[in-house]
């Protein structure tokens, strides 16, 4: 499901990709749980797609969920956690939340 979603995204069919990413996320939550690495990848995929569609408000809770889960399961300095910190920082910057964005981007920079 996820691979087909990625293909549709690359072809520009963002609505088709979104439906598949939502289906993949739901299936992974049910079978693997909310904190499994593959579930977090599905959360990221859907969040990035929503951001690409301009739905920053829809993407933000997904980015926050992925970051919180990675902090809990991997720690603050793991590369996947740092990527989530950076993703949320850039999203907040795009929404005009410059103070929050700066704090996150500084955290990611200092941890590297």
N, C-alpha and C positions, 0 to 999 in steps of 0.2 A: 504494500500500500504506500509506504513511505517513498520507495524508489519511483513509483509512478507519479506520486505527488511532486517529487523533485523534477522529473522530466516535464510535467505539465508547467511547472513554474518556469523552467528554462525556456519553454516554448511560448511563454507569455500568457498561458491560461491560468491566471491567478485564482479565479473563482473555482475552477476545477481542482486546482492544487489545494486550495483551502479546504474543500470538502474532504479530500483524501487525508490531509494532515489532521483534521479533526477526528476522522474515523480512526486513524492510526493512534492518535493520542488516547482516545477513549479505550481502545483495545488494550493498549499498553498499561494504562492505569488499572484496568480490570485484571489483567493477567500478571503484571510484574509489580504493581504498586506505584505509589507516587514518587518514590525516591530512587527508583532503579535508574541506572545511567541511560538506558534506552528510552525510558519515559522522559527523562530530562532532554534528550535529543529531540524527541517529538514536541516537547514544550517549546524548545528553541526554534524548531522548524516553523511551527505555527506562529510564534511571535515575530520571527523575521519576515514571514510572508505578510502578516498584518501590517507590519511597519512598511514593507514595500508597497502595499496597497494604500498607504497613507492613514491607516487606522492606528494612530499612535496610542490612543486611549485603550484600544483593545489589546495592543501588544504589551503595554506596560505591566499589567498584572501577571502576564506570562513570564516576562523577563524577571520580575521580582520573585515569582515562585521558583524559577530555575536557580536564581542566585541564592535564595534562602536555602534551598535543598542542597546545593553544592557546598555552601559554607558548612552546613551541618554534617554532610557525609564525607566531604573531601578536605575541608579546612580552607582557610583564607588564602593560602599561597599556591594552591594547586592550579596548574595552567587552565583547567576548565572553569574553575571559580574565577580566575582573573579575566577570562574571556567574558564570563557573565557580568562581572563588574563593569568591564569596558562597554559591553553591549547596552547595559542599562544606562550608563553615563551618557553614551551617545544619543540614546533615545530621549533622555531627559533634556539634553541640549537641544534636540530637535523640537521639543515641546516648549522651549523657553525657560525651563527650570535650571538656570545656569548655576545657581549655588549648589544644588544637589548633584548636578553633572560634574562640577569641578571637584567636589569631595570624592566622588567615585573614581574619576579619572586620575586624581592624585593618588588615591589608594592603590589603584592598579599599577601605576608607574612606580611607586615606592616599593611595591612587593616584588618587582621584577629584578 
